[in-house]
């Protein structure tokens, strides 16, 4: 056997033994056996001088490479053997890994909370389709075909003249066409608008509309119901303001503002320095809406309101970006247990 073959054979054998070594002592023994002064590799190196020059060079390089490989392997094995043994004892006092239990989305939670409050005030719940006709989304709500108020609702149209409802108010018309007063209903659901997505606006969002129709309903009833709702949802001590506004389906119309949660009314960027934040639209149902759906507007009156769900949740939980409701970031969702 040539010296070169000896080196290869020795390297294989040594590496095999090093990997099997079970203690630092046996590892040290192997070092002495192969690399020590009287070790087998050392003996090979000593024999090099008797070889012809060409063979000496090749065998010399191989022997040095072998030395390096063995040293490296011994070092790694040493580190492994000196690492503290893994604790295999079961310690029942250590904290366990908690299982995360999923919860309803914050939008769903908010809708449920709103429904719970209105249900307690005697409202029934009704729903309508996301894809609507012009009749229910606009016409039946007193938006004439070319009325500029349609501009307020950036509509997404789908085929066959249908559209994605821009508010949940169409369910009012659907229910008015089906029922006789007294009617006391809330209509939670999804809405869609062709908005540029930003921290304050999204193409998809939710509303809870509500309305009451009966003999002698007045604006005082509307105010009483909404103040009671705001107190139940946000807590006592909240400042609320009714401000005149316009909607084609209510007359008179109003919007409700609450005191800005960030600056407590002092004025900041969130409330655009006004100290107030708008949370809903409302008013007395326009006689035209009642007549169009077959009700006697001389006899019956009614109030209606429409609340933005994400808007309300943002104010209650101090969420500064509406996109968070749609990003499905578990770190955000997990905060609402
Ligand atoms: N539908 C309106 C909107 O999306 C909000 C609204 C205002 C609903 C007044 C109502 C109401 O029922 O009476 O902007």
Boltz pocket constraint, residues with backbone or C-beta under 6 A from the ligand:
constraints:
  - pocket:
      binder: B
      contacts: [[A, 166], [A, 167], [A, 168], [A, 169], [A, 209], [A, 210], [A, 247], [A, 249], [A, 250], [A, 254], [A, 280], [A, 281], [A, 282], [A, 283], [A, 303], [A, 304], [A, 305], [A, 306], [A, 307]]
      max_distance: 6.0
